[in-house]
Amino acid sequence: MTPEQARDQTMSVLYGTMRASGITGWIPDAEGQPLPQGCKVADEDGVTFGHGAYAQPENTDPAADAQRVVDYWDTLGIQSRVVTDPVIVVFGSGGPVNAISFATSPTYAISLGGICVPGDPFAYYDGLPTPPPPAP
């Protein structure tokens, strides 16, 4: 898999999870751009892409929303584990991700790290949004 395919796969899982949750109003992190990070794959330098999103839904059913996410992840080969105390959080790994989580409180949040593939993470920083300079 190429770094571009790994990046696109990360995006696909993120947006698929957002849709599967049944929640609207998701706001992706980093202006929608996955963040490249260094990693090691077979003793070789590699790149992985992380991403996330959050939403502040009203009148939700966190247990039902989490179950929809689990069902979606099952179709992707992601093994999941649901924690219900103190709040409902679904943790997953495998398939197209290294790790992923779906939390229901205090806001809904998705955080994921994609798989590591051979590549240079620095080759993917140019497309990232530049933060504004600090206010004077």
PyMOL commands that place a pseudoatom at each C-alpha (Angstrom):
pseudoatom trace, name=CA, resn=MET, resi=1, chain=A, elem=C, hetatm=0, pos=[0.000, 0.000, 0.000]
pseudoatom trace, name=CA, resn=THR, resi=2, chain=A, elem=C, hetatm=0, pos=[1.307, 3.467, -0.850]
pseudoatom trace, name=CA, resn=PRO, resi=3, chain=A, elem=C, hetatm=0, pos=[1.262, 6.357, 1.641]
pseudoatom trace, name=CA, resn=GLU, resi=4, chain=A, elem=C, hetatm=0, pos=[-1.444, 8.017, -0.456]
pseudoatom trace, name=CA, resn=GLN, resi=5, chain=A, elem=C, hetatm=0, pos=[-3.606, 4.904, -0.258]
pseudoatom trace, name=CA, resn=ALA, resi=6, chain=A, elem=C, hetatm=0, pos=[-3.030, 4.700, 3.508]
pseudoatom trace, name=CA, resn=ARG, resi=7, chain=A, elem=C, hetatm=0, pos=[-4.004, 8.384, 3.866]
pseudoatom trace, name=CA, resn=ASP, resi=8, chain=A, elem=C, hetatm=0, pos=[-7.152, 7.887, 1.773]
pseudoatom trace, name=CA, resn=GLN, resi=9, chain=A, elem=C, hetatm=0, pos=[-8.048, 4.776, 3.758]
pseudoatom trace, name=CA, resn=THR, resi=10, chain=A, elem=C, hetatm=0, pos=[-7.780, 6.781, 6.980]
pseudoatom trace, name=CA, resn=MET, resi=11, chain=A, elem=C, hetatm=0, pos=[-10.153, 9.381, 5.542]
pseudoatom trace, name=CA, resn=SER, resi=12, chain=A, elem=C, hetatm=0, pos=[-12.570, 6.699, 4.387]
pseudoatom trace, name=CA, resn=VAL, resi=13, chain=A, elem=C, hetatm=0, pos=[-12.734, 5.076, 7.838]
pseudoatom trace, name=CA, resn=LEU, resi=14, chain=A, elem=C, hetatm=0, pos=[-13.188, 8.440, 9.569]
pseudoatom trace, name=CA, resn=TYR, resi=15, chain=A, elem=C, hetatm=0, pos=[-16.020, 9.604, 7.303]
pseudoatom trace, name=CA, resn=GLY, resi=16, chain=A, elem=C, hetatm=0, pos=[-17.601, 6.146, 7.288]
pseudoatom trace, name=CA, resn=THR, resi=17, chain=A, elem=C, hetatm=0, pos=[-17.623, 6.147, 11.096]
pseudoatom trace, name=CA, resn=MET, resi=18, chain=A, elem=C, hetatm=0, pos=[-19.175, 9.609, 11.146]
pseudoatom trace, name=CA, resn=ARG, resi=19, chain=A, elem=C, hetatm=0, pos=[-21.971, 8.410, 8.832]
pseudoatom trace, name=CA, resn=ALA, resi=20, chain=A, elem=C, hetatm=0, pos=[-22.451, 5.129, 10.692]
pseudoatom trace, name=CA, resn=SER, resi=21, chain=A, elem=C, hetatm=0, pos=[-22.912, 6.935, 14.023]
pseudoatom trace, name=CA, resn=GLY, resi=22, chain=A, elem=C, hetatm=0, pos=[-26.155, 8.482, 12.785]
pseudoatom trace, name=CA, resn=ILE, resi=23, chain=A, elem=C, hetatm=0, pos=[-24.995, 11.850, 14.118]
pseudoatom trace, name=CA, resn=THR, resi=24, chain=A, elem=C, hetatm=0, pos=[-24.806, 15.011, 12.013]
pseudoatom trace, name=CA, resn=GLY, resi=25, chain=A, elem=C, hetatm=0, pos=[-22.709, 18.118, 12.515]
pseudoatom trace, name=CA, resn=TRP, resi=26, chain=A, elem=C, hetatm=0, pos=[-19.300, 16.441, 12.698]
pseudoatom trace, name=CA, resn=ILE, resi=27, chain=A, elem=C, hetatm=0, pos=[-16.313, 18.786, 12.520]
pseudoatom trace, name=CA, resn=PRO, resi=28, chain=A, elem=C, hetatm=0, pos=[-13.079, 17.127, 11.303]
pseudoatom trace, name=CA, resn=ASP, resi=29, chain=A, elem=C, hetatm=0, pos=[-9.810, 18.012, 13.021]
pseudoatom trace, name=CA, resn=ALA, resi=30, chain=A, elem=C, hetatm=0, pos=[-7.019, 19.921, 11.243]
pseudoatom trace, name=CA, resn=GLU, resi=31, chain=A, elem=C, hetatm=0, pos=[-9.370, 21.477, 8.701]
pseudoatom trace, name=CA, resn=GLY, resi=32, chain=A, elem=C, hetatm=0, pos=[-10.143, 17.996, 7.409]
pseudoatom trace, name=CA, resn=GLN, resi=33, chain=A, elem=C, hetatm=0, pos=[-6.551, 16.984, 6.698]
pseudoatom trace, name=CA, resn=PRO, resi=34, chain=A, elem=C, hetatm=0, pos=[-5.068, 13.770, 8.134]
pseudoatom trace, name=CA, resn=LEU, resi=35, chain=A, elem=C, hetatm=0, pos=[-1.835, 14.361, 10.047]
pseudoatom trace, name=CA, resn=PRO, resi=36, chain=A, elem=C, hetatm=0, pos=[1.261, 12.406, 8.930]
pseudoatom trace, name=CA, resn=GLN, resi=37, chain=A, elem=C, hetatm=0, pos=[3.441, 10.845, 11.609]
pseudoatom trace, name=CA, resn=GLY, resi=38, chain=A, elem=C, hetatm=0, pos=[6.594, 8.766, 11.541]
pseudoatom trace, name=CA, resn=CYS, resi=39, chain=A, elem=C, hetatm=0, pos=[6.491, 5.067, 12.370]
pseudoatom trace, name=CA, resn=LYS, resi=40, chain=A, elem=C, hetatm=0, pos=[8.453, 1.878, 11.743]
pseudoatom trace, name=CA, resn=VAL, resi=41, chain=A, elem=C, hetatm=0, pos=[7.344, -0.960, 9.496]
pseudoatom trace, name=CA, resn=ALA, resi=42, chain=A, elem=C, hetatm=0, pos=[9.613, -4.011, 9.134]
pseudoatom trace, name=CA, resn=ASP, resi=43, chain=A, elem=C, hetatm=0, pos=[12.579, -2.007, 10.538]
pseudoatom trace, name=CA, resn=GLU, resi=44, chain=A, elem=C, hetatm=0, pos=[12.050, 0.616, 7.846]
pseudoatom trace, name=CA, resn=ASP, resi=45, chain=A, elem=C, hetatm=0, pos=[10.992, 4.238, 8.279]
pseudoatom trace, name=CA, resn=GLY, resi=46, chain=A, elem=C, hetatm=0, pos=[7.330, 4.663, 7.542]
pseudoatom trace, name=CA, resn=VAL, resi=47, chain=A, elem=C, hetatm=0, pos=[4.400, 7.030, 7.649]
pseudoatom trace, name=CA, resn=THR, resi=48, chain=A, elem=C, hetatm=0, pos=[1.016, 6.731, 9.262]
pseudoatom trace, name=CA, resn=PHE, resi=49, chain=A, elem=C, hetatm=0, pos=[-1.868, 9.186, 9.182]
pseudoatom trace, name=CA, resn=GLY, resi=50, chain=A, elem=C, hetatm=0, pos=[-3.940, 10.207, 12.157]
pseudoatom trace, name=CA, resn=HIS, resi=51, chain=A, elem=C, hetatm=0, pos=[-7.269, 11.963, 12.071]
pseudoatom trace, name=CA, resn=GLY, resi=52, chain=A, elem=C, hetatm=0, pos=[-10.310, 12.740, 14.137]
pseudoatom trace, name=CA, resn=ALA, resi=53, chain=A, elem=C, hetatm=0, pos=[-13.554, 14.653, 14.406]
pseudoatom trace, name=CA, resn=TYR, resi=54, chain=A, elem=C, hetatm=0, pos=[-16.002, 15.836, 17.037]
pseudoatom trace, name=CA, resn=ALA, resi=55, chain=A, elem=C, hetatm=0, pos=[-19.687, 16.700, 17.256]
pseudoatom trace, name=CA, resn=GLN, resi=56, chain=A, elem=C, hetatm=0, pos=[-22.015, 18.132, 19.879]
pseudoatom trace, name=CA, resn=PRO, resi=57, chain=A, elem=C, hetatm=0, pos=[-25.290, 16.363, 19.151]
pseudoatom trace, name=CA, resn=GLU, resi=58, chain=A, elem=C, hetatm=0, pos=[-28.490, 16.842, 21.099]
pseudoatom trace, name=CA, resn=ASN, resi=59, chain=A, elem=C, hetatm=0, pos=[-31.121, 14.256, 22.049]
pseudoatom trace, name=CA, resn=THR, resi=60, chain=A, elem=C, hetatm=0, pos=[-28.902, 11.263, 21.380]
pseudoatom trace, name=CA, resn=ASP, resi=61, chain=A, elem=C, hetatm=0, pos=[-28.926, 7.630, 22.384]
pseudoatom trace, name=CA, resn=PRO, resi=62, chain=A, elem=C, hetatm=0, pos=[-25.204, 6.977, 23.038]
pseudoatom trace, name=CA, resn=ALA, resi=63, chain=A, elem=C, hetatm=0, pos=[-25.651, 3.202, 23.373]
pseudoatom trace, name=CA, resn=ALA, resi=64, chain=A, elem=C, hetatm=0, pos=[-27.457, 2.938, 20.031]
pseudoatom trace, name=CA, resn=ASP, resi=65, chain=A, elem=C, hetatm=0, pos=[-24.987, 5.292, 18.333]
pseudoatom trace, name=CA, resn=ALA, resi=66, chain=A, elem=C, hetatm=0, pos=[-22.051, 3.266, 19.659]
pseudoatom trace, name=CA, resn=GLN, resi=67, chain=A, elem=C, hetatm=0, pos=[-23.658, 0.011, 18.485]
pseudoatom trace, name=CA, resn=ARG, resi=68, chain=A, elem=C, hetatm=0, pos=[-24.019, 1.406, 14.950]
pseudoatom trace, name=CA, resn=VAL, resi=69, chain=A, elem=C, hetatm=0, pos=[-20.302, 2.232, 15.004]
pseudoatom trace, name=CA, resn=VAL, resi=70, chain=A, elem=C, hetatm=0, pos=[-19.417, -1.277, 16.244]
pseudoatom trace, name=CA, resn=ASP, resi=71, chain=A, elem=C, hetatm=0, pos=[-21.541, -2.805, 13.473]
pseudoatom trace, name=CA, resn=TYR, resi=72, chain=A, elem=C, hetatm=0, pos=[-19.809, -0.627, 10.845]
pseudoatom trace, name=CA, resn=TRP, resi=73, chain=A, elem=C, hetatm=0, pos=[-16.346, -1.429, 12.161]
pseudoatom trace, name=CA, resn=ASP, resi=74, chain=A, elem=C, hetatm=0, pos=[-17.186, -5.154, 12.056]
pseudoatom trace, name=CA, resn=THR, resi=75, chain=A, elem=C, hetatm=0, pos=[-17.716, -4.830, 8.291]
pseudoatom trace, name=CA, resn=LEU, resi=76, chain=A, elem=C, hetatm=0, pos=[-14.175, -3.404, 7.993]
pseudoatom trace, name=CA, resn=GLY, resi=77, chain=A, elem=C, hetatm=0, pos=[-12.519, -6.103, 10.079]
pseudoatom trace, name=CA, resn=ILE, resi=78, chain=A, elem=C, hetatm=0, pos=[-11.923, -3.785, 13.038]
pseudoatom trace, name=CA, resn=GLN, resi=79, chain=A, elem=C, hetatm=0, pos=[-12.149, -5.637, 16.359]
pseudoatom trace, name=CA, resn=SER, resi=80, chain=A, elem=C, hetatm=0, pos=[-13.952, -3.477, 18.902]
pseudoatom trace, name=CA, resn=ARG, resi=81, chain=A, elem=C, hetatm=0, pos=[-14.384, -3.292, 22.642]
pseudoatom trace, name=CA, resn=VAL, resi=82, chain=A, elem=C, hetatm=0, pos=[-17.105, -1.208, 24.331]
pseudoatom trace, name=CA, resn=VAL, resi=83, chain=A, elem=C, hetatm=0, pos=[-16.520, 0.463, 27.694]
pseudoatom trace, name=CA, resn=THR, resi=84, chain=A, elem=C, hetatm=0, pos=[-19.609, 1.820, 29.452]
pseudoatom trace, name=CA, resn=ASP, resi=85, chain=A, elem=C, hetatm=0, pos=[-18.265, 3.260, 32.712]
pseudoatom trace, name=CA, resn=PRO, resi=86, chain=A, elem=C, hetatm=0, pos=[-18.096, 6.173, 33.295]
pseudoatom trace, name=CA, resn=VAL, resi=87, chain=A, elem=C, hetatm=0, pos=[-19.227, 6.945, 29.701]
pseudoatom trace, name=CA, resn=ILE, resi=88, chain=A, elem=C, hetatm=0, pos=[-19.677, 4.890, 26.543]
pseudoatom trace, name=CA, resn=VAL, resi=89, chain=A, elem=C, hetatm=0, pos=[-16.493, 4.626, 24.497]
pseudoatom trace, name=CA, resn=VAL, resi=90, chain=A, elem=C, hetatm=0, pos=[-15.751, 2.142, 21.723]
pseudoatom trace, name=CA, resn=PHE, resi=91, chain=A, elem=C, hetatm=0, pos=[-12.129, 1.181, 21.119]
pseudoatom trace, name=CA, resn=GLY, resi=92, chain=A, elem=C, hetatm=0, pos=[-11.040, -0.630, 17.978]
pseudoatom trace, name=CA, resn=SER, resi=93, chain=A, elem=C, hetatm=0, pos=[-7.985, -2.029, 16.232]
pseudoatom trace, name=CA, resn=GLY, resi=94, chain=A, elem=C, hetatm=0, pos=[-7.095, -4.106, 13.222]
pseudoatom trace, name=CA, resn=GLY, resi=95, chain=A, elem=C, hetatm=0, pos=[-8.299, -4.091, 9.663]
pseudoatom trace, name=CA, resn=PRO, resi=96, chain=A, elem=C, hetatm=0, pos=[-7.603, -0.721, 8.021]
pseudoatom trace, name=CA, resn=VAL, resi=97, chain=A, elem=C, hetatm=0, pos=[-6.504, 1.041, 11.246]
pseudoatom trace, name=CA, resn=ASN, resi=98, chain=A, elem=C, hetatm=0, pos=[-3.876, 0.705, 13.907]
pseudoatom trace, name=CA, resn=ALA, resi=99, chain=A, elem=C, hetatm=0, pos=[-6.252, 2.087, 16.535]
pseudoatom trace, name=CA, resn=ILE, resi=100, chain=A, elem=C, hetatm=0, pos=[-9.553, 3.981, 16.631]
pseudoatom trace, name=CA, resn=SER, resi=101, chain=A, elem=C, hetatm=0, pos=[-11.953, 5.239, 19.276]
pseudoatom trace, name=CA, resn=PHE, resi=102, chain=A, elem=C, hetatm=0, pos=[-15.490, 6.600, 19.348]
pseudoatom trace, name=CA, resn=ALA, resi=103, chain=A, elem=C, hetatm=0, pos=[-16.411, 8.488, 22.528]
pseudoatom trace, name=CA, resn=THR, resi=104, chain=A, elem=C, hetatm=0, pos=[-19.850, 9.789, 23.500]
pseudoatom trace, name=CA, resn=SER, resi=105, chain=A, elem=C, hetatm=0, pos=[-19.050, 12.302, 26.260]
pseudoatom trace, name=CA, resn=PRO, resi=106, chain=A, elem=C, hetatm=0, pos=[-18.521, 15.167, 26.969]
pseudoatom trace, name=CA, resn=THR, resi=107, chain=A, elem=C, hetatm=0, pos=[-18.827, 15.575, 23.192]
pseudoatom trace, name=CA, resn=TYR, resi=108, chain=A, elem=C, hetatm=0, pos=[-18.905, 12.863, 20.587]
pseudoatom trace, name=CA, resn=ALA, resi=109, chain=A, elem=C, hetatm=0, pos=[-15.373, 12.298, 19.306]
pseudoatom trace, name=CA, resn=ILE, resi=110, chain=A, elem=C, hetatm=0, pos=[-13.584, 9.992, 16.891]
pseudoatom trace, name=CA, resn=SER, resi=111, chain=A, elem=C, hetatm=0, pos=[-9.832, 9.561, 16.985]
pseudoatom trace, name=CA, resn=LEU, resi=112, chain=A, elem=C, hetatm=0, pos=[-7.920, 7.209, 14.731]
pseudoatom trace, name=CA, resn=GLY, resi=113, chain=A, elem=C, hetatm=0, pos=[-4.448, 6.215, 13.708]
pseudoatom trace, name=CA, resn=GLY, resi=114, chain=A, elem=C, hetatm=0, pos=[-3.995, 4.534, 10.367]
pseudoatom trace, name=CA, resn=ILE, resi=115, chain=A, elem=C, hetatm=0, pos=[-1.705, 1.690, 9.492]
pseudoatom trace, name=CA, resn=CYS, resi=116, chain=A, elem=C, hetatm=0, pos=[2.035, 2.236, 9.019]
pseudoatom trace, name=CA, resn=VAL, resi=117, chain=A, elem=C, hetatm=0, pos=[3.399, 1.955, 5.477]
pseudoatom trace, name=CA, resn=PRO, resi=118, chain=A, elem=C, hetatm=0, pos=[6.874, 2.620, 4.076]
pseudoatom trace, name=CA, resn=GLY, resi=119, chain=A, elem=C, hetatm=0, pos=[7.311, 6.314, 3.356]
pseudoatom trace, name=CA, resn=ASP, resi=120, chain=A, elem=C, hetatm=0, pos=[8.544, 9.664, 4.597]
pseudoatom trace, name=CA, resn=PRO, resi=121, chain=A, elem=C, hetatm=0, pos=[6.071, 11.614, 6.767]
pseudoatom trace, name=CA, resn=PHE, resi=122, chain=A, elem=C, hetatm=0, pos=[7.815, 14.892, 5.917]
pseudoatom trace, name=CA, resn=ALA, resi=123, chain=A, elem=C, hetatm=0, pos=[6.747, 14.472, 2.294]
pseudoatom trace, name=CA, resn=TYR, resi=124, chain=A, elem=C, hetatm=0, pos=[3.130, 15.010, 3.399]
pseudoatom trace, name=CA, resn=TYR, resi=125, chain=A, elem=C, hetatm=0, pos=[3.385, 18.148, 5.537]
pseudoatom trace, name=CA, resn=ASP, resi=126, chain=A, elem=C, hetatm=0, pos=[3.153, 20.629, 2.652]
pseudoatom trace, name=CA, resn=GLY, resi=127, chain=A, elem=C, hetatm=0, pos=[-0.559, 19.988, 2.167]
pseudoatom trace, name=CA, resn=LEU, resi=128, chain=A, elem=C, hetatm=0, pos=[-1.433, 20.688, 5.810]
pseudoatom trace, name=CA, resn=PRO, resi=129, chain=A, elem=C, hetatm=0, pos=[-3.078, 23.943, 6.862]
pseudoatom trace, name=CA, resn=THR, resi=130, chain=A, elem=C, hetatm=0, pos=[-0.698, 26.426, 8.455]
pseudoatom trace, name=CA, resn=PRO, resi=131, chain=A, elem=C, hetatm=0, pos=[-1.858, 27.716, 11.827]
pseudoatom trace, name=CA, resn=PRO, resi=132, chain=A, elem=C, hetatm=0, pos=[-2.248, 31.470, 12.051]
pseudoatom trace, name=CA, resn=PRO, resi=133, chain=A, elem=C, hetatm=0, pos=[0.512, 33.378, 13.853]
pseudoatom trace, name=CA, resn=PRO, resi=134, chain=A, elem=C, hetatm=0, pos=[-0.145, 34.226, 17.494]
pseudoatom trace, name=CA, resn=ALA, resi=135, chain=A, elem=C, hetatm=0, pos=[-2.023, 37.443, 18.133]
pseudoatom trace, name=CA, resn=PRO, resi=136, chain=A, elem=C, hetatm=0, pos=[0.257, 40.370, 19.000]
for i in range(1, 136): cmd.bond("trace and resi %d" % i, "trace and resi %d" % (i + 1))
show_as sticks, trace
zoom trace
